[in-house]
Amino acid sequence: MNTAEFNCMNLLSNIELTYHYNEKYSGKGFARETAHSYIKIARNHVEVYVVTGSGSPDSQRSLKVLEKVGFTFLGMK
């Protein structure tokens, strides 16, 4: 199953980008393309001030996607 969504953290001003892809789609650029598109959507909403993304430390590919689309690593929760 493949999914992507925004989770509203604080009345839309702080949103979290999440996505999950089946392993067979890994390495094909779908997650990067999806993340990039979702960030463009967020930038077009004046109510959104912060977009966060998180990934499992065990999934270096996921963390690399976040880095490629402009996220900065701030630490672990």
All heavy atoms as a GROMACS GRO file, in nm:
protein
  612
    1MET      N    1   0.084  -0.118   0.000
    1MET     CA    2   0.000   0.000   0.000
    1MET      C    3   0.088   0.124   0.000
    1MET      O    4   0.188   0.130   0.069
    1MET     CB    5  -0.091  -0.001   0.122
    1MET     CG    6  -0.170   0.127   0.137
    1MET     SD    7  -0.270   0.126   0.284
    1MET     CE    8  -0.429   0.112   0.207
    2ASN      N    9   0.050   0.223  -0.076
    2ASN     CA   10   0.123   0.349  -0.084
    2ASN      C   11   0.032   0.461  -0.038
    2ASN      O   12  -0.080   0.473  -0.085
    2ASN     CB   13   0.167   0.375  -0.228
    2ASN     CG   14   0.244   0.258  -0.284
    2ASN    OD1   15   0.336   0.208  -0.221
    2ASN    ND2   16   0.206   0.213  -0.400
    3THR      N   17   0.081   0.545   0.054
    3THR     CA   18   0.002   0.656   0.103
    3THR      C   19   0.091   0.777   0.126
    3THR      O   20   0.211   0.766   0.149
    3THR     CB   21  -0.069   0.623   0.236
    3THR    OG1   22   0.030   0.599   0.337
    3THR    CG2   23  -0.159   0.503   0.224
    4ALA      N   24   0.028   0.894   0.122
    4ALA     CA   25   0.094   1.019   0.158
    4ALA      C   26  -0.013   1.111   0.214
    4ALA      O   27  -0.127   1.111   0.165
    4ALA     CB   28   0.162   1.083   0.038
    5GLU      N   29   0.022   1.188   0.317
    5GLU     CA   30  -0.077   1.276   0.377
    5GLU      C   31  -0.008   1.383   0.461
    5GLU      O   32   0.108   1.372   0.495
    5GLU     CB   33  -0.175   1.198   0.463
    5GLU     CG   34  -0.110   1.133   0.584
    5GLU     CD   35  -0.204   1.044   0.663
    5GLU    OE1   36  -0.319   1.024   0.619
    5GLU    OE2   37  -0.163   0.995   0.768
    6PHE      N   38  -0.086   1.486   0.494
    6PHE     CA   39  -0.046   1.585   0.592
    6PHE      C   40  -0.121   1.556   0.720
    6PHE      O   41  -0.241   1.529   0.718
    6PHE     CB   42  -0.084   1.727   0.547
    6PHE     CG   43   0.006   1.787   0.445
    6PHE    CD1   44  -0.047   1.847   0.333
    6PHE    CD2   45   0.144   1.788   0.460
    6PHE    CE1   46   0.035   1.905   0.238
    6PHE    CE2   47   0.227   1.846   0.366
    6PHE     CZ   48   0.171   1.905   0.255
    7ASN      N   49  -0.053   1.563   0.831
    7ASN     CA   50  -0.116   1.559   0.963
    7ASN      C   51  -0.110   1.699   1.020
    7ASN      O   52  -0.001   1.757   1.029
    7ASN     CB   53  -0.043   1.462   1.056
    7ASN     CG   54  -0.056   1.319   1.012
    7ASN    OD1   55  -0.163   1.278   0.968
    7ASN    ND2   56   0.051   1.243   1.020
    8CYS      N   57  -0.224   1.756   1.054
    8CYS     CA   58  -0.227   1.890   1.112
    8CYS      C   59  -0.191   1.881   1.260
    8CYS      O   60  -0.257   1.812   1.336
    8CYS     CB   61  -0.364   1.953   1.096
    8CYS     SG   62  -0.408   1.982   0.925
    9MET      N   63  -0.086   1.950   1.297
    9MET     CA   64  -0.037   1.944   1.433
    9MET      C   65  -0.097   2.054   1.521
    9MET      O   66  -0.114   2.038   1.638
    9MET     CB   67   0.116   1.957   1.435
    9MET     CG   68   0.187   1.863   1.339
    9MET     SD   69   0.164   1.692   1.379
    9MET     CE   70   0.295   1.673   1.497
   10ASN      N   71  -0.127   2.170   1.459
   10ASN     CA   72  -0.170   2.284   1.539
   10ASN      C   73  -0.252   2.378   1.451
   10ASN      O   74  -0.201   2.475   1.398
   10ASN     CB   75  -0.046   2.356   1.594
   10ASN     CG   76  -0.080   2.475   1.679
   10ASN    OD1   77  -0.192   2.524   1.676
   10ASN    ND2   78   0.016   2.522   1.754
   11LEU      N   79  -0.379   2.348   1.433
   11LEU     CA   80  -0.469   2.432   1.354
   11LEU      C   81  -0.412   2.473   1.219
   11LEU      O   82  -0.416   2.588   1.180
   11LEU     CB   83  -0.508   2.558   1.434
   11LEU     CG   84  -0.586   2.533   1.562
   11LEU    CD1   85  -0.610   2.664   1.635
   11LEU    CD2   86  -0.718   2.463   1.534
   12LEU      N   87  -0.352   2.381   1.149
   12LEU     CA   88  -0.299   2.397   1.015
   12LEU      C   89  -0.170   2.477   1.006
   12LEU      O   90  -0.104   2.475   0.906
   12LEU     CB   91  -0.405   2.460   0.921
   12LEU     CG   92  -0.376   2.453   0.772
   12LEU    CD1   93  -0.374   2.308   0.725
   12LEU    CD2   94  -0.479   2.528   0.694
   13SER      N   95  -0.129   2.545   1.113
   13SER     CA   96  -0.006   2.625   1.103
   13SER      C   97   0.119   2.538   1.108
   13SER      O   98   0.224   2.577   1.060
   13SER     CB   99  -0.001   2.732   1.211
   13SER     OG  100   0.005   2.673   1.338
   14ASN      N  101   0.108   2.420   1.165
   14ASN     CA  102   0.221   2.329   1.177
   14ASN      C  103   0.174   2.193   1.127
   14ASN      O  104   0.093   2.128   1.191
   14ASN     CB  105   0.267   2.321   1.322
   14ASN     CG  106   0.390   2.237   1.340
   14ASN    OD1  107   0.439   2.175   1.246
   14ASN    ND2  108   0.442   2.232   1.461
   15ILE      N  109   0.224   2.150   1.012
   15ILE     CA  110   0.180   2.023   0.955
   15ILE      C  111   0.297   1.927   0.939
   15ILE      O  112   0.412   1.970   0.925
   15ILE     CB  113   0.108   2.043   0.819
   15ILE    CG1  114   0.200   2.109   0.718
   15ILE    CG2  115  -0.020   2.120   0.836
   15ILE    CD1  116   0.140   2.121   0.580
   16GLU      N  117   0.265   1.800   0.943
   16GLU     CA  118   0.367   1.697   0.926
   16GLU      C  119   0.337   1.619   0.799
   16GLU      O  120   0.224   1.574   0.776
   16GLU     CB  121   0.366   1.601   1.045
   16GLU     CG  122   0.466   1.488   1.031
   16GLU     CD  123   0.456   1.386   1.143
   16GLU    OE1  124   0.345   1.364   1.196
   16GLU    OE2  125   0.560   1.328   1.176
   17LEU      N  126   0.437   1.602   0.716
   17LEU     CA  127   0.426   1.522   0.595
   17LEU      C  128   0.461   1.378   0.629
   17LEU      O  129   0.566   1.352   0.687
   17LEU     CB  130   0.522   1.574   0.488
   17LEU     CG  131   0.543   1.487   0.365
   17LEU    CD1  132   0.413   1.472   0.287
   17LEU    CD2  133   0.652   1.544   0.278
   18THR      N  134   0.372   1.286   0.594
   18THR     CA  135   0.401   1.144   0.612
   18THR      C  136   0.376   1.071   0.482
   18THR      O  137   0.289   1.110   0.404
   18THR     CB  138   0.315   1.080   0.723
   18THR    OG1  139   0.177   1.087   0.685
   18THR    CG2  140   0.334   1.149   0.855
   19TYR      N  141   0.452   0.970   0.458
   19TYR     CA  142   0.431   0.886   0.339
   19TYR      C  143   0.483   0.746   0.367
   19TYR      O  144   0.574   0.727   0.447
   19TYR     CB  145   0.500   0.945   0.215
   19TYR     CG  146   0.647   0.969   0.231
   19TYR    CD1  147   0.739   0.870   0.203
   19TYR    CD2  148   0.693   1.091   0.278
   19TYR    CE1  149   0.874   0.892   0.220
   19TYR    CE2  150   0.829   1.114   0.295
   19TYR     CZ  151   0.918   1.014   0.266
   19TYR     OH  152   1.051   1.035   0.285
   20HIS      N  153   0.420   0.651   0.303
   20HIS     CA  154   0.459   0.511   0.318
   20HIS      C  155   0.447   0.445   0.182
   20HIS      O  156   0.345   0.459   0.115
   20HIS     CB  157   0.367   0.438   0.417
   20HIS     CG  158   0.362   0.504   0.551
   20HIS    ND1  159   0.459   0.482   0.646
   20HIS    CD2  160   0.275   0.592   0.604
   20HIS    CE1  161   0.430   0.554   0.753
   20HIS    NE2  162   0.319   0.622   0.730
   21TYR      N  163   0.552   0.378   0.140
   21TYR     CA  164   0.552   0.310   0.011
   21TYR      C  165   0.586   0.163   0.028
   21TYR      O  166   0.672   0.128   0.110
   21TYR     CB  167   0.653   0.374  -0.086
   21TYR     CG  168   0.599   0.497  -0.152
   21TYR    CD1  169   0.614   0.621  -0.095
   21TYR    CD2  170   0.528   0.487  -0.271
   21TYR    CE1  171   0.562   0.734  -0.155
   21TYR    CE2  172   0.474   0.599  -0.331
   21TYR     CZ  173   0.492   0.722  -0.272
   21TYR     OH  174   0.438   0.832  -0.331
   22ASN      N  175   0.523   0.080  -0.049
   22ASN     CA  176   0.554  -0.061  -0.054
   22ASN      C  177   0.699  -0.077  -0.099
   22ASN      O  178   0.746  -0.004  -0.186
   22ASN     CB  179   0.459  -0.130  -0.152
   22ASN     CG  180   0.474  -0.280  -0.154
   22ASN    OD1  181   0.581  -0.331  -0.182
   22ASN    ND2  182   0.366  -0.349  -0.123
   23GLU      N  183   0.768  -0.170  -0.044
   23GLU     CA  184   0.910  -0.192  -0.074
   23GLU      C  185   0.936  -0.211  -0.223
   23GLU      O  186   1.041  -0.170  -0.275
   23GLU     CB  187   0.962  -0.312   0.004
   23GLU     CG  188   1.111  -0.332  -0.005
   23GLU     CD  189   1.193  -0.220   0.057
   23GLU    OE1  190   1.146  -0.159   0.154
   23GLU    OE2  191   1.304  -0.194   0.006
   24LYS      N  192   0.842  -0.268  -0.296
   24LYS     CA  193   0.866  -0.291  -0.439
   24LYS      C  194   0.874  -0.160  -0.519
   24LYS      O  195   0.923  -0.159  -0.630
   24LYS     CB  196   0.762  -0.386  -0.499
   24LYS     CG  197   0.625  -0.330  -0.518
   24LYS     CD  198   0.535  -0.436  -0.581
   24LYS     CE  199   0.397  -0.382  -0.609
   24LYS     NZ  200   0.313  -0.481  -0.675
   25TYR      N  201   0.826  -0.049  -0.461
   25TYR     CA  202   0.835   0.081  -0.528
   25TYR      C  203   0.956   0.162  -0.482
   25TYR      O  204   0.980   0.272  -0.530
   25TYR     CB  205   0.707   0.162  -0.505
   25TYR     CG  206   0.586   0.095  -0.564
   25TYR    CD1  207   0.492   0.033  -0.484
   25TYR    CD2  208   0.566   0.094  -0.702
   25TYR    CE1  209   0.382  -0.029  -0.538
   25TYR    CE2  210   0.455   0.032  -0.757
   25TYR     CZ  211   0.364  -0.030  -0.674
   25TYR     OH  212   0.256  -0.092  -0.729
   26SER      N  213   1.032   0.108  -0.390
   26SER     CA  214   1.147   0.176  -0.334
   26SER      C  215   1.254   0.200  -0.440
   26SER      O  216   1.280   0.114  -0.525
   26SER     CB  217   1.203   0.091  -0.220
   26SER     OG  218   1.308   0.157  -0.156
   27GLY      N  219   1.315   0.317  -0.435
   27GLY     CA  220   1.425   0.349  -0.526
   27GLY      C  221   1.382   0.396  -0.664
   27GLY      O  222   1.465   0.415  -0.752
   28LYS      N  223   1.254   0.418  -0.684
   28LYS     CA  224   1.204   0.461  -0.815
   28LYS      C  225   1.170   0.610  -0.822
   28LYS      O  226   1.126   0.660  -0.924
   28LYS     CB  227   1.082   0.378  -0.854
   28LYS     CG  228   1.112   0.229  -0.864
   28LYS     CD  229   0.994   0.153  -0.916
   28LYS     CE  230   1.010   0.004  -0.919
   28LYS     NZ  231   1.135  -0.050  -0.960
   29GLY      N  232   1.190   0.683  -0.712
   29GLY     CA  233   1.167   0.826  -0.711
   29GLY      C  234   1.025   0.869  -0.675
   29GLY      O  235   0.996   0.988  -0.670
   30PHE      N  236   0.938   0.773  -0.647
   30PHE     CA  237   0.799   0.809  -0.616
   30PHE      C  238   0.788   0.888  -0.485
   30PHE      O  239   0.713   0.985  -0.477
   30PHE     CB  240   0.710   0.684  -0.607
   30PHE     CG  241   0.697   0.611  -0.738
   30PHE    CD1  242   0.726   0.476  -0.746
   30PHE    CD2  243   0.654   0.677  -0.852
   30PHE    CE1  244   0.714   0.408  -0.866
   30PHE    CE2  245   0.642   0.609  -0.973
   30PHE     CZ  246   0.671   0.475  -0.980
   31ALA      N  247   0.860   0.847  -0.383
   31ALA     CA  248   0.853   0.917  -0.254
   31ALA      C  249   0.906   1.060  -0.267
   31ALA      O  250   0.847   1.154  -0.215
   31ALA     CB  251   0.930   0.841  -0.148
   32ARG      N  252   1.015   1.076  -0.339
   32ARG     CA  253   1.072   1.211  -0.358
   32ARG      C  254   0.975   1.299  -0.434
   32ARG      O  255   0.951   1.414  -0.397
   32ARG     CB  256   1.205   1.203  -0.432
   32ARG     CG  257   1.270   1.340  -0.452
   32ARG     CD  258   1.394   1.332  -0.540
   32ARG     NE  259   1.378   1.256  -0.662
   32ARG     CZ  260   1.315   1.302  -0.772
   32ARG    NH1  261   1.261   1.420  -0.773
   32ARG    NH2  262   1.307   1.225  -0.879
   33GLU      N  263   0.918   1.247  -0.540
   33GLU     CA  264   0.822   1.324  -0.620
   33GLU      C  265   0.699   1.362  -0.538
   33GLU      O  266   0.651   1.476  -0.544
   33GLU     CB  267   0.780   1.242  -0.742
   33GLU     CG  268   0.696   1.318  -0.840
   33GLU     CD  269   0.667   1.236  -0.965
   33GLU    OE1  270   0.755   1.161  -1.011
   33GLU    OE2  271   0.555   1.251  -1.016
   34THR      N  272   0.651   1.267  -0.459
   34THR     CA  273   0.535   1.293  -0.374
   34THR      C  274   0.567   1.399  -0.270
   34THR      O  275   0.491   1.494  -0.251
   34THR     CB  276   0.489   1.164  -0.304
   34THR    OG1  277   0.452   1.069  -0.404
   34THR    CG2  278   0.372   1.189  -0.212
   35ALA      N  279   0.680   1.385  -0.201
   35ALA     CA  280   0.718   1.481  -0.098
   35ALA      C  281   0.735   1.620  -0.158
   35ALA      O  282   0.689   1.719  -0.102
   35ALA     CB  283   0.847   1.436  -0.029
   36HIS      N  284   0.799   1.628  -0.272
   36HIS     CA  285   0.818   1.758  -0.339
   36HIS      C  286   0.684   1.822  -0.373
   36HIS      O  287   0.663   1.941  -0.350
   36HIS     CB  288   0.903   1.738  -0.466
   36HIS     CG  289   0.935   1.865  -0.536
   36HIS    ND1  290   1.020   1.959  -0.483
   36HIS    CD2  291   0.894   1.914  -0.655
   36HIS    CE1  292   1.028   2.061  -0.567
   36HIS    NE2  293   0.953   2.035  -0.671
   37SER      N  294   0.590   1.745  -0.424
   37SER     CA  295   0.457   1.797  -0.459
   37SER      C  296   0.382   1.844  -0.336
   37SER      O  297   0.317   1.949  -0.338
   37SER     CB  298   0.375   1.689  -0.532
   37SER     OG  299   0.434   1.658  -0.655
   38TYR      N  300   0.389   1.768  -0.229
   38TYR     CA  301   0.319   1.807  -0.106
   38TYR      C  302   0.378   1.935  -0.048
   38TYR      O  303   0.305   2.020   0.004
   38TYR     CB  304   0.324   1.693  -0.004
   38TYR     CG  305   0.207   1.598  -0.016
   38TYR    CD1  306   0.186   1.523  -0.131
   38TYR    CD2  307   0.117   1.583   0.088
   38TYR    CE1  308   0.079   1.437  -0.142
   38TYR    CE2  309   0.010   1.496   0.079
   38TYR     CZ  310  -0.009   1.423  -0.037
   38TYR     OH  311  -0.115   1.338  -0.048
   39ILE      N  312   0.507   1.952  -0.057
   39ILE     CA  313   0.569   2.076  -0.006
   39ILE      C  314   0.523   2.195  -0.089
   39ILE      O  315   0.495   2.302  -0.035
   39ILE     CB  316   0.723   2.063  -0.006
   39ILE    CG1  317   0.763   1.963   0.102
   39ILE    CG2  318   0.790   2.197   0.016
   39ILE    CD1  319   0.906   1.920   0.095
   40LYS      N  320   0.510   2.178  -0.220
   40LYS     CA  321   0.458   2.287  -0.304
   40LYS      C  322   0.316   2.324  -0.262
   40LYS      O  323   0.282   2.442  -0.256
   40LYS     CB  324   0.460   2.245  -0.451
   40LYS     CG  325   0.596   2.247  -0.514
   40LYS     CD  326   0.591   2.186  -0.652
   40LYS     CE  327   0.596   2.291  -0.759
   40LYS     NZ  328   0.602   2.230  -0.894
   41ILE      N  329   0.235   2.225  -0.231
   41ILE     CA  330   0.098   2.251  -0.185
   41ILE      C  331   0.102   2.332  -0.055
   41ILE      O  332   0.030   2.431  -0.040
   41ILE     CB  333   0.021   2.119  -0.165
   41ILE    CG1  334  -0.005   2.052  -0.300
   41ILE    CG2  335  -0.109   2.142  -0.089
   41ILE    CD1  336  -0.054   1.908  -0.290
   42ALA      N  337   0.186   2.291   0.038
   42ALA     CA  338   0.195   2.360   0.167
   42ALA      C  339   0.240   2.505   0.150
   42ALA      O  340   0.189   2.595   0.217
   42ALA     CB  341   0.291   2.286   0.260
   43ARG      N  342   0.332   2.529   0.060
   43ARG     CA  343   0.382   2.666   0.038
   43ARG      C  344   0.275   2.759  -0.018
   43ARG      O  345   0.285   2.880  -0.004
   43ARG     CB  346   0.501   2.664  -0.057
   43ARG     CG  347   0.626   2.614   0.008
   43ARG     CD  348   0.743   2.624  -0.086
   43ARG     NE  349   0.864   2.582  -0.018
   43ARG     CZ  350   0.968   2.531  -0.078
   43ARG    NH1  351   0.967   2.515  -0.209
   43ARG    NH2  352   1.074   2.496  -0.010
   44ASN      N  353   0.173   2.704  -0.081
   44ASN     CA  354   0.066   2.785  -0.138
   44ASN      C  355  -0.044   2.817  -0.037
   44ASN      O  356  -0.141   2.882  -0.072
   44ASN     CB  357   0.005   2.715  -0.260
   44ASN     CG  358   0.099   2.719  -0.378
   44ASN    OD1  359   0.171   2.815  -0.399
   44ASN    ND2  360   0.099   2.613  -0.456
   45HIS      N  361  -0.030   2.774   0.086
   45HIS     CA  362  -0.128   2.803   0.191
   45HIS      C  363  -0.065   2.895   0.293
   45HIS      O  364   0.028   2.858   0.363
   45HIS     CB  365  -0.176   2.674   0.258
   45HIS     CG  366  -0.265   2.593   0.171
   45HIS    ND1  367  -0.399   2.619   0.160
   45HIS    CD2  368  -0.240   2.490   0.088
   45HIS    CE1  369  -0.453   2.534   0.074
   45HIS    NE2  370  -0.358   2.455   0.028
   46VAL      N  371  -0.118   3.018   0.301
   46VAL     CA  372  -0.060   3.117   0.392
   46VAL      C  373  -0.076   3.078   0.538
   46VAL      O  374  -0.003   3.128   0.622
   46VAL     CB  375  -0.121   3.257   0.368
   46VAL    CG1  376  -0.085   3.308   0.231
   46VAL    CG2  377  -0.271   3.257   0.389
   47GLU      N  378  -0.170   2.987   0.569
   47GLU     CA  379  -0.190   2.947   0.708
   47GLU      C  380  -0.079   2.854   0.758
   47GLU      O  381  -0.061   2.837   0.878
   47GLU     CB  382  -0.324   2.873   0.724
   47GLU     CG  383  -0.444   2.954   0.686
   47GLU     CD  384  -0.484   2.933   0.539
   47GLU    OE1  385  -0.412   2.862   0.466
   47GLU    OE2  386  -0.585   2.989   0.497
   48VAL      N  387  -0.006   2.792   0.666
   48VAL     CA  388   0.098   2.696   0.704
   48VAL      C  389   0.229   2.770   0.730
   48VAL      O  390   0.280   2.840   0.644
   48VAL     CB  391   0.118   2.589   0.594
   48VAL    CG1  392   0.235   2.498   0.628
   48VAL    CG2  393  -0.010   2.510   0.573
   49TYR      N  394   0.281   2.753   0.851
   49TYR     CA  395   0.408   2.816   0.886
   49TYR      C  396   0.523   2.716   0.896
   49TYR      O  397   0.638   2.751   0.869
   49TYR     CB  398   0.396   2.890   1.021
   49TYR     CG  399   0.300   3.005   1.016
   49TYR    CD1  400   0.176   2.995   1.077
   49TYR    CD2  401   0.331   3.122   0.949
   49TYR    CE1  402   0.086   3.100   1.072
   49TYR    CE2  403   0.242   3.227   0.943
   49TYR     CZ  404   0.120   3.216   1.005
   49TYR     OH  405   0.030   3.320   0.999
   50VAL      N  406   0.491   2.595   0.936
   50VAL     CA  407   0.595   2.494   0.958
   50VAL      C  408   0.550   2.362   0.896
   50VAL      O  409   0.438   2.318   0.917
   50VAL     CB  410   0.621   2.471   1.109
   50VAL    CG1  411   0.722   2.360   1.130
   50VAL    CG2  412   0.666   2.599   1.175
   51VAL      N  413   0.639   2.301   0.818
   51VAL     CA  414   0.616   2.167   0.765
   51VAL      C  415   0.728   2.079   0.820
   51VAL      O  416   0.845   2.110   0.804
   51VAL     CB  417   0.618   2.163   0.611
   51VAL    CG1  418   0.598   2.020   0.561
   51VAL    CG2  419   0.514   2.256   0.551
   52THR      N  420   0.689   1.973   0.888
   52THR     CA  421   0.787   1.880   0.941
   52THR      C  422   0.774   1.746   0.869
   52THR      O  423   0.670   1.717   0.810
   52THR     CB  424   0.769   1.858   1.093
   52THR    OG1  425   0.639   1.807   1.118
   52THR    CG2  426   0.789   1.987   1.170
   53GLY      N  427   0.876   1.670   0.875
   53GLY     CA  428   0.875   1.535   0.820
   53GLY      C  429   0.954   1.447   0.913
   53GLY      O  430   1.048   1.493   0.979
   54SER      N  431   0.917   1.323   0.922
   54SER     CA  432   0.993   1.232   1.007
   54SER      C  433   1.011   1.100   0.936
   54SER      O  434   0.931   1.063   0.849
   54SER     CB  435   0.922   1.212   1.142
   54SER     OG  436   0.794   1.158   1.122
   55GLY      N  437   1.116   1.034   0.970
   55GLY     CA  438   1.145   0.904   0.911
   55GLY      C  439   1.210   0.815   1.014
   55GLY      O  440   1.268   0.862   1.110
   56SER      N  441   1.199   0.688   0.991
   56SER     CA  442   1.261   0.592   1.081
   56SER      C  443   1.412   0.595   1.065
   56SER      O  444   1.463   0.598   0.953
   56SER     CB  445   1.210   0.451   1.047
   56SER     OG  446   1.285   0.354   1.115
   57PRO      N  447   1.485   0.596   1.176
   57PRO     CA  448   1.632   0.591   1.167
   57PRO      C  449   1.680   0.465   1.095
   57PRO      O  450   1.789   0.461   1.042
   57PRO     CB  451   1.680   0.592   1.311
   57PRO     CG  452   1.562   0.626   1.394
   57PRO     CD  453   1.439   0.602   1.314
   58ASP      N  454   1.594   0.363   1.092
   58ASP     CA  455   1.629   0.238   1.023
   58ASP      C  456   1.611   0.248   0.872
   58ASP      O  457   1.652   0.160   0.799
   58ASP     CB  458   1.542   0.123   1.075
   58ASP     CG  459   1.564   0.098   1.223
   58ASP    OD1  460   1.674   0.127   1.272
   58ASP    OD2  461   1.470   0.051   1.288
   59SER      N  462   1.546   0.354   0.826
   59SER     CA  463   1.519   0.370   0.684
   59SER      C  464   1.600   0.487   0.627
   59SER      O  465   1.552   0.600   0.616
   59SER     CB  466   1.370   0.393   0.660
   59SER     OG  467   1.346   0.415   0.523
   60GLN      N  468   1.723   0.459   0.590
   60GLN     CA  469   1.809   0.563   0.535
   60GLN      C  470   1.752   0.621   0.406
   60GLN      O  471   1.769   0.738   0.378
   60GLN     CB  472   1.950   0.509   0.512
   60GLN     CG  473   2.026   0.486   0.640
   60GLN     CD  474   2.042   0.613   0.721
   60GLN    OE1  475   2.084   0.716   0.670
   60GLN    NE2  476   2.004   0.608   0.847
   61ARG      N  477   1.682   0.540   0.327
   61ARG     CA  478   1.620   0.590   0.204
   61ARG      C  479   1.517   0.698   0.235
   61ARG      O  480   1.510   0.800   0.168
   61ARG     CB  481   1.555   0.478   0.126
   61ARG     CG  482   1.652   0.392   0.052
   61ARG     CD  483   1.580   0.290  -0.031
   61ARG     NE  484   1.673   0.221  -0.118
   61ARG     CZ  485   1.642   0.119  -0.193
   61ARG    NH1  486   1.519   0.072  -0.191
   61ARG    NH2  487   1.732   0.063  -0.269
   62SER      N  488   1.436   0.675   0.335
   62SER     CA  489   1.334   0.771   0.372
   62SER      C  490   1.397   0.902   0.419
   62SER      O  491   1.353   1.011   0.382
   62SER     CB  492   1.243   0.713   0.481
   62SER     OG  493   1.139   0.802   0.511
   63LEU      N  494   1.500   0.891   0.501
   63LEU     CA  495   1.568   1.011   0.549
   63LEU      C  496   1.635   1.086   0.434
   63LEU      O  497   1.637   1.209   0.431
   63LEU     CB  498   1.670   0.973   0.656
   63LEU     CG  499   1.613   0.908   0.782
   63LEU    CD1  500   1.726   0.865   0.875
   63LEU    CD2  501   1.515   0.999   0.853
   64LYS      N  502   1.687   1.013   0.337
   64LYS     CA  503   1.750   1.074   0.220
   64LYS      C  504   1.647   1.150   0.137
   64LYS      O  505   1.676   1.258   0.085
   64LYS     CB  506   1.818   0.966   0.136
   64LYS     CG  507   1.913   1.019   0.036
   64LYS     CD  508   2.036   1.072   0.104
   64LYS     CE  509   2.148   1.084   0.005
   64LYS     NZ  510   2.262   1.149   0.065
   65VAL      N  511   1.526   1.095   0.124
   65VAL     CA  512   1.418   1.164   0.051
   65VAL      C  513   1.390   1.298   0.117
   65VAL      O  514   1.382   1.401   0.050
   65VAL     CB  515   1.290   1.079   0.046
   65VAL    CG1  516   1.170   1.162   0.003
   65VAL    CG2  517   1.308   0.960  -0.047
   66LEU      N  518   1.375   1.299   0.249
   66LEU     CA  519   1.346   1.424   0.320
   66LEU      C  520   1.458   1.526   0.297
   66LEU      O  521   1.432   1.644   0.276
   66LEU     CB  522   1.327   1.397   0.469
   66LEU     CG  523   1.203   1.314   0.504
   66LEU    CD1  524   1.206   1.277   0.653
   66LEU    CD2  525   1.076   1.387   0.469
   67GLU      N  526   1.580   1.480   0.299
   67GLU     CA  527   1.695   1.569   0.274
   67GLU      C  528   1.692   1.625   0.132
   67GLU      O  529   1.713   1.744   0.110
   67GLU     CB  530   1.824   1.492   0.297
   67GLU     CG  531   1.949   1.574   0.282
   67GLU     CD  532   2.072   1.488   0.304
   67GLU    OE1  533   2.086   1.430   0.413
   67GLU    OE2  534   2.154   1.480   0.210
   68LYS      N  535   1.661   1.541   0.034
   68LYS     CA  536   1.660   1.583  -0.106
   68LYS      C  537   1.554   1.688  -0.136
   68LYS      O  538   1.572   1.769  -0.226
   68LYS     CB  539   1.638   1.463  -0.198
   68LYS     CG  540   1.760   1.376  -0.215
   68LYS     CD  541   1.731   1.264  -0.312
   68LYS     CE  542   1.852   1.178  -0.335
   68LYS     NZ  543   1.825   1.068  -0.429
   69VAL      N  544   1.443   1.686  -0.061
   69VAL     CA  545   1.337   1.783  -0.088
   69VAL      C  546   1.348   1.907   0.002
   69VAL      O  547   1.259   1.991   0.002
   69VAL     CB  548   1.196   1.722  -0.080
   69VAL    CG1  549   1.179   1.614  -0.185
   69VAL    CG2  550   1.164   1.668   0.057
   70GLY      N  551   1.458   1.917   0.077
   70GLY     CA  552   1.486   2.041   0.147
   70GLY      C  553   1.471   2.041   0.299
   70GLY      O  554   1.490   2.144   0.362
   71PHE      N  555   1.435   1.928   0.358
   71PHE     CA  556   1.425   1.924   0.502
   71PHE      C  557   1.564   1.925   0.564
   71PHE      O  558   1.660   1.876   0.505
   71PHE     CB  559   1.351   1.798   0.548
   71PHE     CG  560   1.202   1.806   0.532
   71PHE    CD1  561   1.142   1.757   0.418
   71PHE    CD2  562   1.122   1.862   0.630
   71PHE    CE1  563   1.005   1.763   0.400
   71PHE    CE2  564   0.985   1.868   0.614
   71PHE     CZ  565   0.927   1.819   0.499
   72THR      N  566   1.574   1.978   0.684
   72THR     CA  567   1.698   1.982   0.758
   72THR      C  568   1.683   1.896   0.882
   72THR      O  569   1.583   1.907   0.955
   72THR     CB  570   1.731   2.127   0.802
   72THR    OG1  571   1.740   2.209   0.687
   72THR    CG2  572   1.860   2.133   0.881
   73PHE      N  573   1.780   1.810   0.907
   73PHE     CA  574   1.774   1.723   1.025
   73PHE      C  575   1.795   1.805   1.151
   73PHE      O  576   1.893   1.876   1.165
   73PHE     CB  577   1.883   1.614   1.014
   73PHE     CG  578   1.882   1.520   1.130
   73PHE    CD1  579   1.785   1.422   1.138
   73PHE    CD2  580   1.978   1.528   1.228
   73PHE    CE1  581   1.781   1.334   1.245
   73PHE    CE2  582   1.976   1.440   1.336
   73PHE     CZ  583   1.877   1.343   1.344
   74LEU      N  584   1.697   1.797   1.243
   74LEU     CA  585   1.706   1.871   1.368
   74LEU      C  586   1.725   1.782   1.489
   74LEU      O  587   1.746   1.831   1.598
   74LEU     CB  588   1.580   1.956   1.388
   74LEU     CG  589   1.555   2.064   1.282
   74LEU    CD1  590   1.424   2.134   1.309
   74LEU    CD2  591   1.671   2.163   1.282
   75GLY      N  592   1.714   1.652   1.472
   75GLY     CA  593   1.732   1.560   1.582
   75GLY      C  594   1.618   1.461   1.593
   75GLY      O  595   1.524   1.463   1.515
   76MET      N  596   1.628   1.377   1.691
   76MET     CA  597   1.530   1.272   1.715
   76MET      C  598   1.427   1.319   1.816
   76MET      O  599   1.458   1.395   1.907
   76MET     CB  600   1.600   1.147   1.767
   76MET     CG  601   1.707   1.094   1.673
   76MET     SD  602   1.643   1.036   1.518
   76MET     CE  603   1.570   0.884   1.571
   77LYS      N  604   1.304   1.268   1.801
   77LYS     CA  605   1.198   1.298   1.898
   77LYS      C  606   1.222   1.220   2.025
   77LYS      O  607   1.267   1.112   2.025
   77LYS     CB  608   1.061   1.259   1.843
   77LYS     CG  609   1.011   1.351   1.736
   77LYS     CD  610   0.873   1.307   1.696
   77LYS     CE  611   0.819   1.392   1.584
   77LYS     NZ  612   0.686   1.353   1.543
   0.00000   0.00000   0.00000
